Amino acid sequence: MRHLAAPSAPGPLENADATGHAGSEDCGDVVRFDLRVSAGRVEEAGFLVFGCGAATAAASAACERLQGATLDDAARIGVDLIDADLGGLGPARRHGPELVADAVAGALEQWYSSRLGSDGPATSPKRVAVAMSGGVDSAVAAMLVRDAGFEPVGVTMRLWHDPAAPAAARSCCAPEIVRLARASAHALGIPHVTLDVAERFREGVVTSFISGYQAGTTPNPCVTCNGSVRFAILDEAARLLGAGALATGHYARVEGAAGTRSIGAARDGNKDQSYMLSMLPADILERVMFPLGELSKSDTRNLAHEAGLPAAGAVESQEICFVGEDGYRSFLERNSTLEARPGPILDPDGQAVGRHTGYWRYTVGQRRGIGVASAEPLYVIRTDATRNEVWVGPREMLTIDRLHLEPVIVRGELDEGPFEVRVRYRGRPLRGVIALHSGDAVDVDLMEPARGVAPGQTVALYRDGRLVAAGTITGASQGDVRN
């Protein structure tokens, strides 16, 4: 009642450093928060509320906490904290604190996002920027970092999603996912910051994905994202937050001494994500932590449930986060110049055996949905973007024994071998040796067959569970598999 009778700091701020909004006129409640920031503190806060008394009271309570608060303390303000300040409004009025928490987080998001790439306070080796996606893995990673004596700050990246996708397909960075990440951070007692990096993600990952299919290759957007976008943004966030280290919820390990660090496979082979991290820059490896590297997925779930984390029951995220549930073909139709364009399906002799509706709809190794009747099973053996052709043949024509990789990142001694060769995520490791290493290009001779590989895919080379090198397939040849 006090906050309703005499609200704290009502009204907007002139020349505010950041503004956050939440709610909708359609539902009747709209909240706006303005912040003025100086020397790492909220110097002044103001708000406007159009709606119910619960939102007004919650905004007033949040303003009292914000006035003079450090940015870390401001980033700890969430639904439960605001509700507790009001004595507990009950389920029917909880929407007020929820809207206010979203608006405060939105103002902080604008402030931090506009300064990404700049240096923040002096770097502390105990302070860790933890990427939090809203899932159970990143929530437990943040908890383990905290429990190890570090000072974690949760960082959630608001990435690009397809605005034309069906609503159910917009799973990446949906508001409820961002809220779940924030709730998990606050349950751990740590600050949480969201960064709007949608355009950088679109330019660095989505555009590359589309270009790959237009060129007739099979890109791996997750490897591209980790190697050139996501960790680079996390590193910039760490600088802005004064964090000396980074952490994520990937199942992988960091091995080796400072200056010679490499990526190691996770203890749980069923969850190992080192392949997806194979293109990480060396300077990032010097500062990154993977707290889940020694755990199984069931271990992680159990820890989350025992700690009562909001993300304990979160479902697994899809592999290509921005494509949506209706698949990459529908995504490409909506977001590129690729369209249904008929062309020939050719057999190994170059004879037409059918028609297709666009080369990019077919993947090397594909069997189902080719639409060609044959006495033996046929598989897509290659596609030709220039000629809009799809070539099919028997399974044995998918067998590859030499891979040309370019460019290649080398993380250790790249001698002849042998190495464990992975040509896809969760794929069975193959044996291979280095046939040629020249500059940033490598030829790998396989000692057992690989099938269904295509230009654009990532290949990772391991020895004793440690990543030695990784590169992109630009060519493959068929011959006698080495013994």
Long-range contacts (C-beta under 8 A, 24 or more apart in sequence): 3-56, 3-57, 3-58, 3-60, 3-61, 3-86, 4-53, 4-56, 4-57, 4-60, 7-56, 7-57, 7-59, 7-60, 7-63, 8-60, 8-61, 8-63, 8-64, 8-67, 9-44, 9-45, 9-46, 9-47, 9-60, 9-63, 9-64, 9-67, 10-46, 10-47, 10-48, 10-59, 10-60, 11-46, 11-47, 11-48, 12-46, 12-47, 12-48, 13-44, 13-45, 13-46, 16-46, 17-111, 18-107, 18-108, 18-110, 18-111, 18-114, 19-106, 19-107, 19-110, 20-102, 20-103, 20-104, 20-105, 20-106, 20-107, 20-108, 20-109, 20-110, 21-103, 21-106, 22-99, 22-100, 22-102, 22-103, 22-106, 23-51, 23-55, 23-99, 23-102, 23-103, 25-50, 28-52, 29-55, 29-95, 29-96, 29-99, 31-55, 31-59, 31-99, 31-100, 31-102, 31-103, 32-103, 33-59, 33-62, 33-100, 33-103, 33-104, 33-106, 33-107, 34-107, 35-66, 35-74, 35-107, 35-108, 35-111, 37-71, 37-111, 40-70, 40-71, 40-121, 41-68, 41-69, 41-70, 41-71, 42-66, 42-67, 42-68, 42-69, 42-70, 42-71, 42-74, 43-68, 47-100, 47-103, 51-99, 52-93, 52-95, 52-96, 53-96, 54-89, 54-93, 54-94, 54-95, 54-96, 54-97, 55-95, 55-96, 55-99, 55-100, 56-96, 57-86, 57-89, 57-96, 58-82, 58-83, 58-86, 58-89, 58-96, 58-97, 58-99, 58-100, 59-100, 59-103, 61-85, 61-86, 61-100, 62-100, 62-101, 62-104, 66-104, 71-108, 71-191, 72-153, 72-191, 73-191, 74-104, 74-108, 74-191, 75-108, 75-153, 75-191, 75-192, 75-193, 76-186, 76-189, 76-190, 76-191, 76-192, 77-101, 77-104, 78-182, 78-183, 78-186, 78-192, 79-183, 79-186, 80-186, 81-186, 101-182, 102-175, 102-179, 105-182, 105-192, 105-194, 108-193, 108-194, 109-158, 109-193, 109-194, 109-195, 109-196, 110-196, 112-193, 112-194, 112-195, 112-237, 112-240, 113-195, 113-196, 113-197, 115-240, 116-195, 116-197, 116-233, 116-236, 116-237, 116-240, 117-236, 117-240, 118-239, 118-240, 119-239, 119-240, 120-239, 120-240, 120-241, 120-242, 121-241, 121-242, 122-242, 123-239, 123-242, 123-243, 123-244, 124-151, 124-242, 124-243, 124-244, 125-244, 125-245, 126-150, 126-151, 126-244, 127-151, 127-152, 127-153, 127-241, 127-242, 127-243, 127-244, 127-245, 128-152, 128-153, 128-238, 128-243, 128-244, 128-245, 128-246, 128-247, 128-289, 129-153, 129-155, 129-234, 129-237, 129-238, 129-241, 129-243, 129-245, 129-246, 129-247, 130-154, 130-155, 130-246, 130-247, 130-248, 131-155, 131-156, 131-157, 131-230, 131-234, 131-246, 131-247, 131-248, 131-249, 132-156, 132-181, 132-184, 132-185, 132-192, 132-249, 133-177, 133-181, 133-249, 133-317, 134-177, 134-178, 134-179, 134-180, 134-181, 134-184, 134-311, 134-314, 135-249, 135-311, 135-314, 135-316, 135-317, 136-300, 136-301, 136-304, 136-309, 136-311, 136-312, 136-313, 136-314, 137-249, 137-250, 137-251, 137-292, 137-300, 138-181, 138-184, 138-248, 138-249, 138-311, 139-181, 139-184, 139-185, 139-188, 139-249, 139-304, 139-309, 139-310, 139-311, 139-312, 139-314, 140-249, 140-291, 140-292, 140-295, 140-300, 140-303, 140-304, 140-307, 140-309, 141-247, 141-248, 141-249, 141-290, 141-291, 141-292, 142-184, 142-185, 142-188, 142-190, 142-247, 143-188, 143-303, 143-304, 143-307, 143-309, 144-291, 144-292, 144-303, 145-247, 145-289, 145-291, 146-188, 146-189, 146-190, 148-291, 150-245, 151-190, 152-188, 152-190, 152-247, 153-190, 153-191, 153-192, 153-193, 153-241, 153-243, 154-181, 154-182, 154-184, 154-185, 154-188, 154-190, 154-191, 154-192, 154-193, 155-192, 155-193, 155-194, 155-195, 155-234, 155-237, 155-241, 156-181, 156-182, 156-192, 156-193, 156-194, 156-195, 157-194, 157-195, 157-197, 157-201, 157-230, 157-233, 157-234, 158-194, 158-195, 158-196, 158-197, 158-198, 159-197, 159-198, 159-201, 159-321, 159-322, 160-198, 160-199, 160-201, 160-202, 160-206, 160-322, 161-198, 161-322, 161-324, 162-322, 162-323, 162-324, 162-331, 162-334, 162-335, 164-334, 164-335, 165-324, 165-326, 165-331, 165-334, 166-324, 166-325, 166-326, 168-325, 169-323, 169-324, 169-325, 169-326, 170-324, 171-317, 171-318, 171-321, 171-324, 171-325, 172-317, 172-321, 172-322, 173-198, 173-321, 180-310, 180-311, 180-314, 181-311, 183-310, 183-311, 184-309, 184-310, 184-311, 187-307, 187-308, 187-309, 187-310, 188-307, 188-309, 193-237, 193-241, 195-233, 195-237, 197-233, 200-229, 200-233, 201-225, 201-229, 201-322, 204-228, 204-229, 205-229, 205-322, 206-322, 206-335, 209-320, 210-332, 210-335, 210-336, 210-338, 212-456, 213-328, 213-332, 213-336, 213-338, 213-360, 214-336, 214-337, 214-338, 214-360, 214-385, 215-385, 216-359, 216-360, 216-383, 216-384, 216-385, 216-386, 216-455, 217-454, 217-455, 217-456, 218-363, 218-364, 218-454, 218-455, 218-456, 218-457, 219-456, 220-425, 220-456, 220-457, 220-458, 221-320, 221-322, 222-276, 222-319, 222-320, 222-425, 223-275, 223-276, 223-278, 223-279, 223-458, 224-279, 226-276, 226-277, 226-279, 226-280, 227-278, 227-279, 227-280, 227-281, 228-279, 231-280, 231-281, 231-284, 231-288, 232-281, 232-284, 235-284, 235-287, 238-287, 244-287, 245-287, 245-288, 245-289, 246-284, 246-287, 246-288, 246-289, 247-288, 247-289, 247-290, 247-291, 248-288, 248-289, 248-290, 249-291, 249-292, 250-276, 250-277, 250-290, 250-292, 251-290, 251-292, 251-293, 251-295, 251-297, 252-277, 252-290, 252-293, 253-290, 253-293, 253-294, 254-285, 254-288, 254-289, 254-290, 254-293, 255-466, 256-466, 258-286, 259-286, 260-412, 261-285, 261-286, 262-411, 262-412, 262-466, 262-467, 262-468, 263-411, 263-466, 263-467, 264-293, 264-465, 264-466, 264-467, 265-462, 265-465, 265-466, 265-467, 266-290, 266-292, 266-293, 266-294, 267-293, 267-294, 267-295, 267-296, 268-295, 268-296, 268-297, 270-296, 270-297, 271-296, 271-297, 273-425, 274-460, 274-462, 274-467, 275-422, 275-424, 275-425, 275-458, 275-460, 276-425, 278-409, 278-458, 278-460, 278-467, 278-470, 279-409, 279-458, 279-470, 282-411, 319-425, 329-360, 329-361, 332-360, 341-388, 343-387, 343-388, 343-389, 343-390, 344-389, 344-390, 345-370, 345-371, 345-372, 345-389, 345-390, 345-391, 345-392, 346-389, 346-390, 346-391, 346-392, 347-391, 347-392, 347-393, 348-381, 348-391, 348-393, 348-397, 353-392, 356-390, 358-388, 359-383, 359-384, 359-385, 359-388, 359-389, 359-390, 360-385, 362-390, 363-454, 364-398, 364-452, 364-453, 364-454, 365-398, 365-451, 365-452, 365-453, 365-454, 379-452, 382-454, 395-451, 397-478, 398-451, 398-452, 399-449, 399-450, 399-451, 399-478, 399-481, 400-446, 400-449, 400-450, 400-451, 400-453, 400-476, 400-477, 400-478, 401-445, 401-446, 401-449, 401-450, 401-477, 401-478, 401-479, 401-480, 401-481, 401-482, 402-435, 402-443, 402-444, 402-445, 402-446, 402-476, 402-477, 402-479, 403-432, 403-443, 403-444, 403-446, 403-450, 403-453, 403-459, 403-473, 403-475, 403-476, 404-441, 404-442, 404-443, 404-473, 404-474, 404-475, 404-476, 404-477, 405-441, 405-442, 405-443, 405-444, 405-459, 405-471, 405-472, 405-473, 405-474, 406-440, 406-441, 406-442, 406-471, 406-472, 406-474, 407-440, 407-441, 407-471, 407-472, 408-440, 408-441, 408-442, 408-469, 408-470, 408-471, 409-469, 409-470, 409-471, 410-468, 410-469, 411-467, 411-468, 411-469, 412-463, 412-466, 412-467, 412-468, 412-469, 413-468, 414-442, 414-461, 414-468, 414-469, 418-447, 419-444, 419-461, 419-462, 419-463, 419-468, 420-461, 420-462, 420-463, 421-446, 421-450, 421-459, 421-460, 421-461, 421-462, 422-459, 422-460, 422-461, 422-462, 423-450, 423-453, 423-457, 423-459, 423-473, 424-453, 424-457, 429-462, 432-461, 433-482, 441-471, 442-469, 442-471, 445-482, 446-481, 446-482, 447-481, 447-482, 447-483, 448-481, 449-481
